[in-house]
Amino acid sequence: MLFQELMADHSGIEWTEATWNPTIGCTKVSPGCDRCYAERITQRFRTNFPNGFQLTLRPEALELPRKWRRSRMIFVDSMSDLFHADVPEPYIATVFDVMKDCPQHTFQILTKRAQRLARVGAKLAWPSNVWMGVSVESPTYEWRVNYLRQVPAAVRFISAEPLLAAMPSINLEGIDWLIAGGESQPGARRTDVEWFRDLRDRCNRAGVAFFLKQLGGHPSKRGGEEALLDGRRWTELPEPMSRS
């Protein structure tokens, strides 16, 4: 059994409960990828990842959610990107079929390939238990949100992690949830608490749930109980919506 499967039911990611990786590996597409935690895991546990960080389909993992009877919040492809160009459309559709067949779970998908998400997503049936998000690390990549708005996911969310710049003009129309966090690996790029405060305030005004994962830094990522903004934790979750 691979390392990530052993850890799948006990995720350390604060906004989910479990991880499921029907693919492994990725390629870097923007500055938010520079210190990819998933790549570092494949380098650290080389014997468990024979293909390293090369994009690899894992059909043997497709049945894992069916084996979990207790409901879970599941992050899909924490070690990859389901909408990577090298993942065939029929395989993506199969992953969606599994999610549809497991209504006891809530599945959270996150991508940086927003254009392909919109293109392929138009051909998919979107179960009500699938939440879809895009990563936006700076204003340069806010265009990804425009493509996210094109898919009828019950929850659309933004992961502003690692947050690399202030985003004073981000458009939250049609967005249900925003996760924010600073970088925490060695060499972590700096963050400013005002960046998080501005996103929090924008979410509050727009009725968007706000989740502050960590303030960033190394060796302390200032997460968990240390992720305080104006004296409190911000761990809001969205209310799923019915979209057609």
Secondary structure as UniProt FT lines:
FT   HELIX           3..6
FT   TURN            7..9
FT   TURN            14..15
FT   STRAND          18..20
FT   STRAND          23..25
FT   HELIX           31..33
FT   TURN            34..35
FT   HELIX           37..44
FT   HELIX           46..48
FT   TURN            50..53
FT   STRAND          56..57
FT   HELIX           59..61
FT   TURN            62..63
FT   HELIX           64..67
FT   STRAND          73..76
FT   TURN            77..79
FT   TURN            82..83
FT   TURN            85..86
FT   HELIX           89..100
FT   TURN            103..104
FT   STRAND          106..111
FT   HELIX           114..121
FT   TURN            122..123
FT   TURN            128..129
FT   STRAND          130..135
FT   HELIX           139..141
FT   HELIX           143..148
FT   TURN            149..150
FT   STRAND          155..160
FT   TURN            168..169
FT   TURN            173..174
FT   STRAND          177..181
FT   TURN            186..187
FT   HELIX           193..206
FT   STRAND          209..214
FT   HELIX           224..226
FT   TURN            230..231
//
